Amino acid sequence: MNPQQLRIFMQAADGRSLTEVASALGLKQPTVTFHMQKLEQSAGLSLFRKQAGRVRLTDAGEALLPYAAKISALLDEASQLMTDYREQGRGRLKIGASYTPATYFLPAYLAEFQMQYPLALPTLTVKQAGDALALLESFEVDVAVVSLSEEPYPGLNVIPLGEDPLTLAFAPFHPLAAGEIGIEDLQGQPFLVHEGGSTSRRLSERWAAENGLNWQIRMELGAIETIKEAVKHGMGIGILPRRSARREELSGELVLRELPGKVSVRRICLAYRKEDEPVRQAAAFIAFMRAKLGV
């Protein structure tokens, strides 16, 4: 039995003529007759009989009818499901992200993306940037949204989405919170820094080395929110992504200053594999982000 045979069977079950069945399905009458015969051959017994120019079901045909209805409904459901995957971005969208984009950048875009593609199911795995890229390279996620410096990433397409500069963060009562700051002002000062392996830590260390800064690392912390709270309590100077501390800057809880001296560029980027055609929901997300940010 095949879907075409079952469609013809369902139409014939209504007592129509062969001409009416053919017309309803957009087929020629010989095609309808052929499929009816093939269905009976498959069943191994008669399913139809002709009566006054109309097709009637035999007892075996009547017994088959509810099963044919169930099968036809499942086929229609499966066809619609595949249409949803093909045209509506249905399916799981696996995103790897580093901490700053996951917390302070992606949520608004994901909310709008889901309004356009309500059948997509994003899952977000939050790691350090290097670990998120490793998940991408090992096919464990479809795309990665991470903070990166300017350097090549072989095997990946990397699309910059926006600047994500690091900034100095002070408690409002800190002596350096007011006025211009130079490298000489920061010599020997206690700093609160990200844990090793993060893009922020790597760029912070590069900035300190390139500018001859002899800093004192008072504490290594794994979470941006923890760094902010420690800075607020006067434990030291923080180095934070600017977008992560905008709210505290506006409320007056933190004072932000640009890093003095030579500073490496840091951007939030969207990455996906070069030698791989993204799954449809990932392709939709890539196109959505490109359109929203004009990149």
Secondary structure, 3 states (H helix, E strand, C coil): CCHHHHHHHHHHCCCCCHHHHHHHHCCCHHHHHHHHHHHHHHHCCCCEEEECCEEEECHHHHHHHHHHHHHHHHHHHHHHHHHHHHHCCCEEEEEEECHHHHHHCHHHHHHHHHHHCCCEEEEEEECCHHHHHHHHHCCCCCEEEEEEECCCCCCEEEEEEEECCEEEEECCCCCCCCCCCCHHHHCCCEEEEECCCCHHHHHHHHHHHHCCCCCEEEEEECCHHHHHHHHHCCCCEEEEEHHHHHHHHHHCCCEEEECCCCCCCEEEEEEEECCCCCCHHHHHHHHHHHHHHCC
